[in-house]
């Protein structure tokens, strides 16, 4: 029986993933900022087959001091945790961050530092329990710095690197760490212009997440074709790359 | 200015009216309508497809609450395993709950169960002034009746509470009989009223003279036992039309031959089979992109109801169709029942309903639909609004005397191509 804790439960990808897990009868503990939206997601999961749904504290996850408290509360409510999904975040305004360092620092706290804090606490929790799966939503923007979104890319790339190290440290302890590198997804987070050519639906990404969980992958690209596109892009020499307009 | 689409994500949010500036807005669900009631050229369309969450479902009483963007098929996936189905199954499983309410959609059991709106307890309506109004037969009843069948003009339906019906399973026991003439349909329709939940006739619209209205009549009931072992697999084969064919492919001889084939498939002996409900009542869903067969011109859908006292008008309609030269590729006859209409602009009334699909070749289709309008008006019937794309304002006002009362309840910021056409 799956006991699932979701940080950022009102995110489009997280709620679609939760629907797929609910159909299997999982139990949930949810963390999000907006209580009305979290209640809407919780009601939906209950009808779709979730064995129980706890709406945990509504919390702004940028406040790292509360992370261990949230984790402990979830473990108590669910009687243990099998899967943690970290899906919260914002899409920083690239142009603003280029000139306003305070804004940049705030966005890093939300998108990078808070994720590292959660990963640390969850990693240690699972290490002690000798089992558990941590899934974190990262992005292809973290594979290579790009003019349009390098602030977002730094946060996501930093997260991916940290998880790589954590995976190395906890490999023998029976802890499964899955990094999902998603391409552009049609969610409220996506900035309206310019609209990317290849865009996925949240339910497609959710299916990739569940598929990757079943196959126990380490790093999964969602949808799958980004793996090969990013592999090519990563191998372009820097001198050429900086002149390309992707 | 092109039509702009704004998605709605959360029922707790306000409508993004400010983002629409001065333009009018209209809600759209799956966008499967044949008509233009969810089209708003030069305006804003509010997409409800992401308002697709369930709210609650009582497995003992069959009371279900869900957001308006939930597809009927998705809803049934969650409820059928517990023995609950929709009392009105609607034309397709890909339409949304909000769409079914806004068009007051009907299925093959209209004669016994009425239209979709009759099984809705209440819903929450969001208006452009930021208010969210609960509507039911007791709370804001005028707005409740205006919104059912109101084609989205009174506001955006955020969520609805539905009364589901208990079913033993998803199977139907069906009986299909040949009709050599439309009078067979009238006789069978009256005979089946007391004994069968679902009944309809497929009619060869291009048949004339002694073969007028030939086709087959299908009647069905929910299969009493789930231990029945059906012959064919559950939901049948799915087809896809991958691209638009040139318009000349579906020509008159092709449609006549298809009609002949379909008629001949039903032998003189009745055929009894047990089938999954979707293969009987939503068979069109198995063909994705059916309208692409008709090329760029596409299809028009024309629906009308003739009062029960005037069956001769149905004969008149069927006689005119082959003479008009229009390409009618599909004609379905249904008996509509005594259940009073739940909405002000509802098509539901006691009589015989004829649904046509017409290849949109311009002039001939227009001649046909105008003449059919005249015949229906003359006998005191009604023409459906949900699939309409060309009804004039004068016809609309004549067919729907409630229109003035409806117009007072339309939200001032809401409009659609349909509404601008019929209010001119």
Interface residues (C-beta under 8 A of the other chain):
Chain A: X12 X34 X36 X37 X40 X41 X43 X44 X46 X47 X48 X188
Chain B: X7 X9 X10 X11 X12 X50 X53 X54 X55 X56 X57 X66 X78
